[in-house]
Amino acid sequence: MGTITQRKRKDGSTAHTAQIRIMKKGETVYQESQTFDRKATAQAWIRKREAELYEPGAIEKASRAGVTVKEMIERYLDQYEKLRPLGKTKRATLNAIKETWLGDVVDTDLTSQKLVEYAMGRMEKDGIQAQTVGNDLAHLGAVLSVARPAWGYEVDPLAMPDARRVLRKMGAVTRSNERNRRPTLDELERILKYFQEVRDRRKQEIDMVRVVVFALFSTRRQEEITRIRWSLLNDEEQSALITDMKNPGQKYGNDVWCIMPDEAWRVLQSMPRVADEVFPYNSRSISASFTRACNFLEIDDLHFHDLRHDGVSRLFEKGWDIPKVASVSGHRDWNSMRRYTHLRGKGDPYEGWAMLEEVIAGPVIEARKRVKRRAEDPAP
């Protein structure tokens, strides 16, 4: 049975402390107390709480120590990293979240209100954009989605969906803005000439001339380019197996055979066979080199990934249908290809492009340096 004790506060009011103590074989197996301003409220709480504690397993559940968000994240990183390597962005984001005040919140106390408070604090105090907040919650949501069914943690399954719903209505969580930037022919030729000059001065250890053109015509991402292997080419179908292709639900093990358009295939075949990979470079070095070139040439807001956008759009401009374009780009969701509609007209904008022949027939960078560079950090 529960008991109620009264005591006077400093302000003269009366506090009613309700206490529940459960005994088994003469020993206390569970106790709990809570203080109320009114005796009737304390009595009601005792009746309600005692009824809950008589349910099977209720005492064990109430006695368990809470598991913090930080502990959940650490277990997730430890166990899932062994099964399937996580992306560096996801890992860094989760490590950052666990060190915030949210990391100290125990599973039973994690509510949609606390998640909303965390998100709003990120925006108001840290100056984080809504897209970044959305990414934070998406990565944390992956942890919470397995914490209850896999580990038995007391996580409210509606906490994250409710928080995201509220934040979307407030405009605090949005999707990343879709880019529609494409390089102009003039910008592309300026970039290629820049890399040709750097190559000719023997100050380039990556064949950026071929990499840029291949990225454009193959529609491949920089990480995918560096994973293409000579042994995974199909000469008859003019295709390549793209390993670990980016996919929201399957970052690793998503291997897809992709058709190489004629221009991309010719660039690929012009590479010397000096390693297992066709382009044995560090993907971060490729991105860094491209960014430096754009900064030097004062080309505004152009990213290496924009070459993929241009390449996919080009195929549509040539009159290819969605299935045929997807066989090159590797898209599984045809609806996601609607963003490649910023067309510049009909026909191939690169038809008869003299620069293509110049790139294919041009000199290659010394193989020894290129292979050595593979395992090193990005070029300065």
KEMAR-476683 format. One line per 5 residues: their letters; for each residue x, z, y of N, C-alpha, C. Coordinates in pm, whole numbers, padded with zeros to 5 digits. Last residue first. Example, Ala and Ser with C-alpha at 12.3 -4.5 7.8 and 13.67 -1.06 7.14 Angstrom:
REM residues 2
SA = 01285 00708 -00225 01367 00714 -00106 01290 00787 00003  01319 00780 -00569 01230 00780 -00450 01320 00780 -00330
***
This chain:
REM residues 380
PAPDE = 04744 -05160 01890 04724 -05097 02020 04673 -05198 02121  04563 -05234 01588 04671 -05266 01683 04642 -05203 01817  04450 -04971 01374 04427 -05085 01463 04542 -05106 01558  04681 -04872 01109 04578 -04846 01208 04560 -04969 01296  04741 -05057 00801 04778 -04978 00917 04661 -04956 01010
ARRKV = 04697 -05224 00594 04677 -05082 00569 04706 -04994 00691  04749 -05485 00702 04622 -05451 00639 04596 -05301 00633  04999 -05558 00785 04912 -05497 00885 04785 -05439 00823  05109 -05692 00576 05159 -05559 00608 05062 -05485 00698  04979 -05935 00598 04953 -05850 00483 04996 -05708 00510
RKRAE = 05089 -06032 00841 04946 -06012 00828 04914 -05918 00713  05362 -06056 00797 05315 -05960 00895 05168 -05928 00874  05362 -06263 00603 05420 -06132 00575 05369 -06026 00670  05252 -06494 00724 05178 -06420 00622 05232 -06280 00601  05229 -06581 01056 05321 -06546 00949 05256 -06451 00849
IVPGA = 04934 -06772 01114 05026 -06664 01151 05108 -06623 01031  04920 -07130 01113 04875 -06999 01067 04979 -06896 01106  04830 -07400 01339 04925 -07319 01261 04864 -07186 01219  04528 -07607 01300 04631 -07534 01373 04720 -07451 01283  04315 -07724 01182 04445 -07789 01162 04560 -07711 01225
IVEEL = 04109 -07557 01266 04133 -07577 01123 04273 -07632 01097  04124 -07582 01547 04143 -07452 01483 04181 -07469 01336  04069 -07850 01588 04195 -07795 01636 04226 -07662 01569  03811 -07871 01493 03918 -07943 01423 04055 -07890 01463  03685 -07711 01690 03679 -07676 01549 03792 -07742 01471
MAWGE = 03714 -07841 01931 03789 -07718 01911 03791 -07678 01764  03533 -08047 01936 03674 -08079 01909 03755 -07955 01877  03225 -08068 01805 03308 -07976 01882 03455 -07996 01844  03021 -08208 01685 03131 -08283 01744 03225 -08197 01827  02790 -07956 01753 02812 -08085 01689 02923 -08162 01762
YPDGK = 02714 -07716 01852 02856 -07733 01824 02885 -07865 01753  02441 -07709 01874 02517 -07702 02000 02667 -07724 01979  02231 -07913 01698 02349 -07828 01679 02431 -07825 01807  01881 -07900 01792 02006 -07967 01762 02121 -07869 01754  01696 -07779 02073 01702 -07830 01936 01833 -07905 01916
GRLHT = 01753 -07477 02266 01704 -07614 02248 01711 -07652 02102  01845 -07230 02247 01883 -07305 02367 01839 -07450 02358  01657 -06941 02148 01716 -07071 02123 01744 -07145 02254  01615 -06667 02054 01662 -06703 02188 01735 -06837 02179  01545 -06569 01815 01458 -06674 01870 01498 -06712 02011
YRRMS = 01611 -06360 01635 01698 -06476 01657 01616 -06595 01707  01418 -06175 01584 01499 -06154 01705 01591 -06273 01734  01308 -06237 01343 01235 -06284 01461 01318 -06267 01589  01425 -06131 01129 01490 -06249 01185 01419 -06303 01308  01275 -05934 01022 01381 -05892 01113 01451 -06010 01178
NWDRH = 01115 -06067 00844 01055 -06025 00971 01162 -05986 01073  01268 -06098 00618 01255 -06213 00706 01194 -06176 00840  01491 -05898 00484 01363 -05885 00554 01351 -06000 00653  01739 -05983 00407 01636 -05966 00305 01497 -05959 00366  01998 -06192 00523 01881 -06110 00556 01785 -06103 00438
GSVSA = 02215 -06356 00489 02199 -06244 00396 02083 -06154 00427  02282 -06587 00623 02299 -06459 00694 02288 -06339 00601  02228 -06784 00425 02359 -06777 00492 02381 -06637 00550  01974 -06746 00346 02073 -06766 00240 02215 -06763 00295  01839 -06743 00585 01863 -06615 00519 01966 -06628 00407
VKPID = 01815 -07017 00630 01900 -06938 00719 01935 -06805 00653  01635 -07076 00425 01767 -07138 00425 01864 -07062 00515  01407 -06926 00494 01476 -06902 00368 01618 -06959 00365  01346 -07040 00761 01389 -06901 00742 01459 -06879 00609  01492 -07373 00807 01381 -07279 00795 01435 -07140 00761
WGKEF = 01680 -07545 01059 01672 -07481 00928 01553 -07386 00926  01726 -07668 01302 01602 -07700 01232 01590 -07638 01095  01930 -07595 01458 01952 -07715 01378 01828 -07756 01299  01838 -07357 01552 01840 -07470 01645 01861 -07602 01572  01892 -07200 01332 01753 -07227 01366 01743 -07347 01460
LRSVG = 02169 -07196 01353 02108 -07254 01234 01960 -07286 01258  02204 -07061 01597 02246 -07201 01584 02179 -07269 01464  02129 -06804 01532 02044 -06882 01624 02076 -07031 01614  02349 -06734 01375 02215 -06741 01315 02122 -06825 01402  02557 -06747 01567 02561 -06829 01447 02425 -06843 01381
DHRLD = 02484 -06560 01758 02494 -06700 01798 02490 -06791 01675  02499 -06331 01604 02372 -06368 01666 02372 -06516 01703  02771 -06336 01547 02674 -06347 01438 02538 -06391 01493  02876 -06295 01798 02906 -06421 01731 02810 -06444 01615  02816 -06038 01860 02733 -06140 01921 02760 -06278 01862
HFHLD = 03015 -05883 01751 02892 -05900 01671 02800 -06007 01731  03197 -05871 01959 03228 -05956 01843 03103 -05982 01762  03026 -05892 02277 03080 -05819 02163 03110 -05914 02048  03025 -05907 02621 03026 -05989 02500 03096 -05910 02389  03020 -05818 02896 02920 -05779 02797 02912 -05873 02678
DIELF = 03199 -06073 03066 03119 -05951 03071 03024 -05938 02952  03522 -06161 03081 03395 -06205 03022 03310 -06081 03000  03782 -06138 03175 03670 -06095 03259 03538 -06157 03212  03993 -06176 03013 03932 -06298 03067 03814 -06268 03159  04043 -05911 02942 04146 -05987 03013 04086 -06110 03081
NCART = 03806 -05852 02804 03841 -05777 02924 03943 -05854 03007  03824 -06029 02591 03712 -06040 02685 03742 -05967 02815  04056 -05930 02465 04052 -06068 02516 03942 -06083 02620  03978 -05675 02389 04087 -05692 02486 04084 -05831 02548  03780 -05740 02201 03743 -05668 02323 03850 -05685 02430
FSASI = 03935 -05858 02001 03830 -05937 02068 03791 -05871 02201  04095 -05644 01923 04157 -05765 01978 04054 -05847 02056  03901 -05468 01820 03984 -05428 01935 04047 -05549 02002  03801 -05613 01603 03713 -05577 01714 03793 -05543 01839  04033 -05626 01447 03966 -05748 01491 03880 -05719 01613
SRSNY = 04082 -05361 01397 04180 -05435 01476 04119 -05565 01529  03872 -05299 01233 03876 -05237 01366 03976 -05309 01456  03938 -05436 01000 03822 -05480 01078 03822 -05421 01219  04254 -05545 00919 04176 -05424 00948 04061 -05466 01041  04280 -05826 00691 04304 -05755 00815 04223 -05626 00821
PFVED = 04294 -06073 00518 04341 -05937 00487 04380 -05857 00610  04082 -06288 00445 04123 -06239 00576 04169 -06094 00560  04069 -06306 00169 04090 -06428 00247 04141 -06392 00387  04241 -06077 -00044 04138 -06107 00055 04173 -06235 00130  04472 -06083 -00190 04345 -06091 -00262 04232 -06128 -00167
AVRPM = 04706 -06303 -00020 04656 -06172 -00060 04526 -06191 -00137  04763 -06557 00049 04876 -06464 00046 04834 -06324 00004  04671 -06850 00091 04637 -06752 -00013 04756 -06658 -00033  04582 -06936 00429 04680 -06932 00320 04643 -06824 00219  04282 -07103 00530 04362 -06982 00528 04460 -06984 00411
SQLVR = 04120 -07315 00502 04244 -07340 00576 04334 -07217 00580  03889 -07224 00386 03984 -07294 00300 04116 -07323 00371  03760 -07122 00616 03802 -07033 00507 03909 -07097 00421  03703 -07356 00752 03792 -07257 00813 03846 -07165 00705  03528 -07473 00568 03652 -07542 00601 03752 -07446 00666
WAEDP = 03317 -07291 00570 03391 -07315 00446 03526 -07381 00474  03221 -07314 00830 03280 -07187 00787 03366 -07207 00662  03124 -07580 00820 03229 -07543 00917 03299 -07414 00874  02925 -07569 00617 03045 -07655 00604 03158 -07610 00695  02820 -07229 00547 02803 -07362 00607 02934 -07439 00606
MICWV = 02809 -07056 00254 02897 -07080 00368 02869 -07219 00424  02564 -06833 00125 02611 -06970 00142 02701 -06979 00265  02627 -06532 -00043 02585 -06600 00080 02647 -06739 00087  02535 -06283 -00261 02597 -06415 -00252 02540 -06488 -00131  02582 -05940 -00203 02494 -06056 -00189 02577 -06184 -00184
DNGYK = 02566 -05601 -00283 02647 -05723 -00287 02556 -05846 -00292  02558 -05299 -00214 02464 -05406 -00181 02543 -05537 -00170  02731 -05093 -00242 02681 -05154 -00364 02580 -05264 -00341  02622 -04902 00039 02726 -04942 -00054 02662 -04999 -00181  02386 -04867 00182 02507 -04905 00256 02616 -04957 00163
QGPNK = 02075 -04901 00175 02178 -04914 00071 02306 -04963 00135  01888 -04902 00375 01867 -04811 00263 01975 -04815 00158  01985 -05087 00567 01945 -04951 00607 01932 -04854 00491  02281 -05260 00494 02139 -05250 00463 02097 -05108 00494  02559 -05472 00489 02484 -05371 00563 02337 -05379 00527
MDTIL = 02711 -05529 00175 02648 -05582 00295 02560 -05475 00360  02902 -05491 -00030 02858 -05380 00056 02798 -05430 00186  03038 -05823 -00031 03021 -05691 -00089 02982 -05587 00015  02942 -06138 -00070 02967 -06043 00038 02935 -05904 -00015  03067 -06399 -00236 03000 -06273 -00261 03040 -06175 -00151
ASQEE = 03008 -06725 -00106 03098 -06611 -00122 03015 -06488 -00150  02980 -07082 -00171 02928 -06951 -00134 03034 -06844 -00159  02956 -07344 -00280 03013 -07320 -00148 02960 -07188 -00092  02895 -07396 -00536 02782 -07367 -00447 02827 -07343 -00303  03153 -07448 -00629 03045 -07544 -00654 02928 -07522 -00559
DNLLS = 03308 -07227 -00558 03338 -07357 -00499 03222 -07455 -00515  03255 -06916 -00479 03197 -07012 -00571 03212 -07149 -00509  03470 -06636 -00462 03419 -06758 -00400 03364 -06849 -00510  03609 -06414 -00540 03464 -06404 -00531 03405 -06520 -00452  03879 -06444 -00521 03822 -06443 -00656 03670 -06440 -00656
WRIRT = 03927 -06410 -00252 03939 -06544 -00309 03871 -06551 -00445  03693 -06200 -00082 03807 -06218 -00172 03807 -06359 -00230  03595 -06032 00209 03580 -06155 00129 03708 -06178 00048  03636 -05823 00379 03615 -05790 00238 03598 -05915 00150  03650 -05910 00638 03774 -05856 00580 03759 -05819 00433
IEEQR = 03383 -05981 00682 03489 -06083 00683 03613 -06032 00611  03252 -05738 00692 03227 -05828 00579 03336 -05934 00568  03336 -05637 00936 03372 -05566 00814 03355 -05656 00692  03224 -05829 01114 03369 -05814 01106 03411 -05742 00978  02961 -06032 00966 03008 -05918 01044 03158 -05899 01021
RTSFL = 02902 -06388 00964 02946 -06264 00899 02989 -06158 01000  02830 -06646 01019 02740 -06538 01062 02778 -06404 01001  02995 -06862 00993 02952 -06796 00869 02846 -06691 00894  03046 -06943 01254 02980 -07037 01165 02933 -06972 01034  03159 -06703 01374 03051 -06779 01435 02975 -06863 01333
AFVVV = 03365 -06629 01202 03255 -06536 01229 03134 -06610 01285  03533 -06852 01226 03468 -06824 01098 03348 -06731 01118  03618 -06821 01489 03541 -06940 01452 03468 -06918 01320  03754 -06573 01466 03644 -06591 01562 03555 -06709 01521  03951 -06630 01271 03852 -06524 01250 03730 -06544 01340
RVMDI = 04113 -06828 01387 04029 -06861 01272 03919 -06758 01249  04216 -06669 01598 04159 -06802 01624 04064 -06839 01510  04331 -06445 01487 04204 -06430 01557 04139 -06564 01586  04510 -06365 01262 04472 -06501 01298 04334 -06499 01363  04714 -06103 01370 04586 -06140 01309 04553 -06281 01355
EQKRR = 04929 -06059 01520 04947 -06045 01377 04819 -06073 01299  05070 -06199 01800 04944 -06173 01733 04966 -06169 01583  05284 -06298 01929 05245 -06161 01961 05111 -06124 01899  05391 -06555 01937 05418 -06467 01822 05390 -06321 01854  05301 -06726 02116 05409 -06638 02164 05449 -06538 02056
DRVEQ = 05095 -06834 01976 05214 -06916 01997 05331 -06836 02052  04907 -06625 01992 04966 -06664 01863 05095 -06741 01883  04844 -06636 02262 04904 -06513 02208 04973 -06544 02075  04732 -06891 02272 04852 -06861 02351 04922 -06737 02299  04512 -06854 02105 04614 -06954 02070 04744 -06926 02144
FYKLI = 04366 -06665 02245 04427 -06626 02117 04531 -06728 02071  04292 -06828 02464 04366 -06703 02485 04438 -06663 02357  04143 -07019 02336 04268 -07059 02400 04356 -06938 02428  03927 -06861 02257 04011 -06925 02157 04145 -06968 02216  03818 -06789 02507 03865 -06686 02414 03962 -06745 02312
RELED = 03747 -07041 02608 03845 -06959 02681 03904 -06851 02590  03553 -07113 02423 03678 -07190 02430 03785 -07114 02506  03355 -06923 02481 03415 -06928 02348 03549 -07003 02351  03286 -06985 02743 03343 -06854 02712 03416 -06857 02578  03181 -07245 02704 03298 -07224 02790 03365 -07092 02760
LTPRR = 02962 -07194 02547 03069 -07276 02491 03197 -07257 02572  02869 -06846 02572 02856 -06986 02612 02973 -07063 02551  02754 -06613 02330 02863 -06669 02411 02829 -06812 02453  02457 -06422 02379 02528 -06525 02303 02640 -06580 02390  02253 -06141 02364 02370 -06203 02426 02433 -06304 02330
NRENS = 02045 -05988 02298 02024 -06132 02285 02139 -06210 02349  01994 -05682 02129 02076 -05767 02213 02039 -05913 02192  01742 -05443 02141 01795 -05560 02070 01872 -05649 02166  01800 -05101 02190 01760 -05228 02249 01824 -05345 02174  01707 -04878 01931 01812 -04941 02012 01762 -05074 02067
RTVAG = 01395 -04706 01965 01489 -04789 01892 01593 -04846 01988  01360 -04372 02089 01330 -04515 02089 01429 -04586 02001  01249 -04072 02195 01309 -04137 02079 01265 -04283 02080  01116 -03997 02418 01247 -03937 02397 01318 -03994 02275  00859 -04062 02479 00962 -04160 02513 01103 -04109 02493
MKRLV = 00662 -03903 02392 00726 -03861 02517 00832 -03961 02562  00604 -04026 02155 00502 -04028 02260 00559 -03989 02395  00840 -03963 02020 00808 -04104 02050 00705 -04113 02161  00815 -03687 01996 00922 -03742 02080 00898 -03888 02113  00600 -03666 01815 00590 -03610 01950 00692 -03674 02043
RRADP = 00715 -03791 01591 00591 -03843 01648 00574 -03795 01793  00931 -03628 01537 00956 -03766 01578 00832 -03827 01643  00796 -03393 01461 00886 -03393 01577 00909 -03535 01628  00659 -03478 01232 00584 -03431 01349 00671 -03435 01475  00875 -03545 01059 00778 -03647 01101 00700 -03605 01225
MALPD = 01005 -03280 01046 01070 -03396 01106 00971 -03505 01146  00795 -03115 00929 00867 -03078 01052 00929 -03199 01120  00679 -03164 00690 00617 -03227 00807 00693 -03200 00937  00808 -03016 00499 00819 -03162 00491 00760 -03234 00611  00999 -02742 00569 00866 -02796 00594 00875 -02949 00594
VEYGW = 01203 -02616 00321 01197 -02702 00439 01056 -02758 00452  01343 -02417 00141 01209 -02409 00200 01203 -02486 00332  01518 -02584 -00124 01518 -02514 00004 01377 -02521 00066  01559 -02715 -00366 01461 -02608 -00360 01459 -02530 -00230  01719 -02935 -00395 01784 -02804 -00396 01688 -02687 -00386
APRAV = 01551 -03161 -00406 01673 -03157 -00486 01730 -03016 -00501  01325 -03119 -00239 01307 -03160 -00380 01432 -03145 -00466  01460 -03012 00004 01351 -02944 -00066 01339 -02988 -00213  01668 -03187 00076 01691 -03043 00069 01584 -02970 -00009  01608 -03450 00115 01653 -03413 -00020 01667 -03261 -00035
SLVAG = 01525 -03461 00376 01441 -03527 00276 01482 -03493 00133  01725 -03347 00527 01605 -03268 00502 01519 -03329 00391  01907 -03563 00537 01944 -03436 00474 01820 -03357 00434  01762 -03751 00677 01810 -03786 00544 01849 -03661 00467  01728 -03625 00921 01612 -03643 00835 01651 -03678 00693
LHALD = 01977 -03655 01032 01937 -03521 00989 01818 -03530 00894  01960 -03930 01087 02063 -03881 00996 02029 -03741 00944  01742 -03930 01266 01736 -04011 01144 01838 -03961 01042  01831 -03771 01474 01721 -03723 01391 01709 -03802 01262  02036 -03940 01574 02064 -03802 01530 01957 -03753 01434
NGVTQ = 01890 -04167 01649 01987 -04176 01540 02022 -04038 01485  01743 -04060 01862 01674 -04114 01745 01765 -04125 01626  01951 -04006 02034 01872 -03895 01981 01797 -03939 01856  02023 -04268 02092 02118 -04182 02022 02047 -04061 01961  01800 -04358 02231 01837 -04425 02105 01930 -04337 02023
AQIGD = 01800 -04198 02460 01694 -04180 02361 01729 -04245 02227  02132 -04073 02544 02023 -04170 02552 01924 -04149 02438  02236 -03758 02671 02234 -03855 02562 02113 -03946 02576  02298 -03543 02840 02287 -03677 02897 02285 -03787 02793  02299 -03282 02768 02415 -03362 02729 02411 -03504 02783
KEMRG = 02058 -03186 02876 02184 -03116 02903 02307 -03202 02875  01858 -03379 02809 01861 -03316 02941 01996 -03254 02974  01915 -03466 02545 01894 -03562 02654 01914 -03498 02791  01947 -03234 02400 02050 -03338 02392 02038 -03435 02509  01704 -03109 02451 01828 -03051 02503 01941 -03151 02503
MAYEV = 01533 -03269 02305 01520 -03268 02451 01645 -03209 02516  01623 -03207 02043 01629 -03344 02095 01623 -03347 02247  01570 -02930 02026 01706 -02981 02009 01718 -03120 02072  01292 -02928 02058 01377 -02856 02154 01521 -02907 02148  01219 -03068 01830 01188 -03126 01962 01276 -03061 02068
LKQST = 01303 -02882 01641 01362 -03016 01641 01337 -03086 01774  01134 -02668 01702 01279 -02652 01718 01349 -02788 01721  00884 -02780 01643 00913 -02735 01779 01063 -02721 01802  00894 -02824 01373 00896 -02942 01459 00927 -02902 01603  01123 -02575 01239 00991 -02630 01271 01005 -02754 01357
LDTDV = 01285 -02368 01040 01303 -02502 01098 01167 -02567 01117  01267 -02134 00908 01241 -02130 01052 01252 -02267 01118  01345 -02181 00650 01207 -02140 00673 01169 -02138 00820  01623 -02249 00687 01525 -02347 00643 01381 -02308 00674  01766 -02121 00995 01745 -02120 00850 01628 -02211 00815
VDGLW = 01993 -02236 01238 01852 -02215 01204 01836 -02221 01053  02246 -02312 01300 02226 -02172 01261 02082 -02141 01221  02233 -02573 01389 02299 -02548 01262 02279 -02406 01211  02133 -02556 01642 02041 -02595 01536 02101 -02569 01399  02351 -02511 01799 02265 -02396 01768 02167 -02429 01657
TEKIA = 02603 -02718 01636 02516 -02680 01747 02432 -02559 01707  02732 -02797 01411 02804 -02705 01499 02723 -02665 01621  02571 -02984 01289 02585 -02853 01224 02657 -02752 01310  02604 -03210 01454 02478 -03135 01454 02496 -02995 01397  02861 -03301 01381 02837 -03254 01518 02710 -03169 01524
NLTAR = 02822 -03379 01119 02920 -03273 01147 02901 -03216 01287  02640 -03586 01163 02597 -03466 01091 02694 -03350 01115  02807 -03769 01300 02686 -03717 01362 02641 -03588 01296  03006 -03828 01111 03043 -03764 01238 02922 -03701 01306  02849 -03952 00912 02925 -03832 00881 02960 -03756 01009
KTKGL = 02750 -04175 01051 02658 -04075 00996 02730 -03944 00969  02991 -04306 01109 02903 -04263 01217 02808 -04154 01169  03101 -04368 00860 03173 -04275 00947 03085 -04223 01061  02870 -04359 00585 02932 -04426 00697 02996 -04325 00791  02954 -04211 00267 02871 -04222 00386 02945 -04298 00495
PRLKE = 02979 -04311 -00072 03045 -04281 00055 02952 -04305 00174  02805 -04161 -00321 02803 -04282 -00240 02864 -04252 -00104  02886 -03933 -00463 02805 -04036 -00527 02813 -04169 -00453  03036 -03784 -00287 03092 -03812 -00419 03017 -03926 -00488  02868 -03754 -00076 02992 -03829 -00052 03057 -03867 -00185
YQDLY = 02675 -03587 -00173 02643 -03729 -00162 02765 -03814 -00133  02804 -03333 -00174 02749 -03392 -00296 02728 -03542 -00285  02900 -03290 00092 02985 -03268 -00025 02933 -03343 -00147  02687 -03346 00259 02812 -03421 00275 02899 -03409 00151  02505 -03154 00160 02472 -03297 00157 02599 -03381 00165
REIME = 02634 -02919 00221 02607 -02952 00081 02577 -03100 00065  02637 -02938 00500 02764 -02931 00427 02743 -02966 00280  02363 -02935 00557 02443 -03052 00591 02573 -03053 00510  02296 -02677 00470 02232 -02794 00410 02316 -02920 00434  02448 -02522 00641 02476 -02517 00498 02415 -02636 00425
KVTVG = 02322 -02586 00885 02464 -02614 00866 02500 -02617 00718  02071 -02483 00846 02084 -02628 00857 02230 -02668 00835  02087 -02210 00609 02094 -02269 00742 02104 -02420 00735  01862 -02047 00404 01975 -02140 00405 01976 -02210 00540  01772 -01701 00366 01751 -01835 00418 01879 -01917 00416
ARSAK = 01748 -01524 00064 01816 -01541 00193 01798 -01684 00240  01443 -01415 -00083 01558 -01505 -00080 01618 -01513 00060  01213 -01270 -00074 01340 -01197 -00077 01462 -01287 -00062  01003 -01445 -00090 01020 -01371 00035 01155 -01302 00042  01035 -01531 -00354 01045 -01627 -00244 01072 -01556 -00112
EIAGP = 00987 -01299 -00494 01117 -01366 -00507 01141 -01461 -00391  00722 -01259 -00417 00825 -01160 -00380 00964 -01223 -00388  00589 -01483 -00526 00592 -01462 -00381 00701 -01366 -00339  00554 -01523 -00797 00676 -01574 -00735 00690 -01546 -00587  00203 -01514 -00771 00320 -01529 -00859 00440 -01589 -00786
EYLEA = 00083 -01302 -00505 00085 -01433 -00570 00210 -01443 -00658  00115 -01075 -00364 00070 -01058 -00502 00062 -01191 -00576  00177 -01156 -00109 00286 -01108 -00192 00246 -01086 -00337  -00074 -01217 00001 00024 -01324 -00021 00132 -01281 -00120  -00186 -00963 00020 -00251 -01063 -00065 -00155 -01177 -00096
ERKRI = -00012 -00848 00205 -00016 -00795 00069 -00080 -00895 -00027  -00077 -00996 00433 00057 -01009 00374 00060 -00956 00230  -00343 -00921 00487 -00308 -01062 00463 -00174 -01074 00390  -00320 -00645 00523 -00410 -00700 00421 -00371 -00843 00385  -00134 -00632 00736 -00102 -00572 00605 -00189 -00632 00496
WAQAT = -00275 -00760 00943 -00151 -00821 00892 -00115 -00766 00755  -00480 -00578 00984 -00513 -00713 00936 -00390 -00782 00878  -00335 -00362 01083 -00409 -00348 00957 -00442 -00486 00898  -00240 -00473 01323 -00144 -00429 01221 -00212 -00417 01085  -00479 -00508 01458 -00398 -00626 01425 -00298 -00592 01315
AKRDF = -00556 -00245 01490 -00641 -00335 01411 -00564 -00460 01368  -00362 -00147 01662 -00366 -00098 01526 -00448 -00191 01436  -00174 -00359 01878 -00302 -00299 01841 -00301 -00261 01694  00083 -00457 01898 00033 -00377 02008 -00096 -00303 01971  00309 -00434 01616 00197 -00495 01689 00153 -00401 01801
TQSEQ = 00583 -00514 01403 00525 -00429 01506 00420 -00505 01586  00653 -00511 01054 00631 -00588 01176 00555 -00500 01274  00840 -00518 00747 00768 -00450 00855 00754 -00541 00975  00897 -00488 00398 00885 -00574 00516 00807 -00499 00621  01050 -00482 00079 00987 -00416 00192 00996 -00506 00315
YVTEG = 01087 -00466 -00273 01067 -00548 -00153 01005 -00461 -00044  01145 -00286 -00461 01190 -00423 -00488 01170 -00513 -00366  01229 00042 -00510 01177 -00052 -00410 01233 -00191 -00436  01145 00195 -00821 01243 00139 -00728 01177 00042 -00631  00964 00273 -01012 01020 00375 -00925 01122 00325 -00825
KKMIR = 00882 00031 -01123 00956 00129 -01204 01031 00228 -01116  00860 -00104 -00812 00851 -00137 -00953 00943 -00042 -01030  00695 -00123 -00496 00778 -00050 -00591 00755 -00103 -00732  00694 -00244 -00174 00650 -00270 -00310 00749 -00206 -00407  00580 -00174 00142 00686 -00143 00047 00629 -00160 -00093
IQATH = 00524 -00267 00473 00482 -00288 00335 00601 -00257 00246  00421 -00145 00784 00527 -00158 00685 00468 -00172 00545  00364 -00183 01125 00308 -00196 00991 00422 -00221 00892  00367 -00001 01409 00456 -00068 01315 00395 -00065 01175  00246 -00017 01718 00199 00010 01583 00284 -00070 01484
ATSGD = 00309 00138 02028 00347 00035 01933 00303 00078 01794  00159 00195 02340 00176 00239 02201 00209 00120 02113  00312 00238 02668 00222 00174 02572 00254 00221 02430  00512 00343 02826 00392 00422 02804 00294 00362 02705  00747 00214 02841 00650 00182 02947 00518 00256 02928
KRKRQ = 00879 00295 02614 00924 00348 02743 00823 00322 02854  00625 00356 02362 00731 00280 02425 00768 00343 02558  00551 00574 02098 00535 00543 02240 00655 00463 02289  00431 00476 01777 00533 00535 01863 00510 00489 02006  00293 00500 01447 00278 00477 01590 00393 00542 01666
TITGM = 00276 00326 01137 00328 00436 01218 00318 00398 01365  00109 00247 00847 00120 00217 00989 00170 00342 01060  00167 00096 00524 00150 00211 00613 00169 00167 00756  00034 -00058 00230 00106 -00059 00354 00077 00063 00437  00084 00000 -00120 00000 00000 00000 00088 00000 00125
***
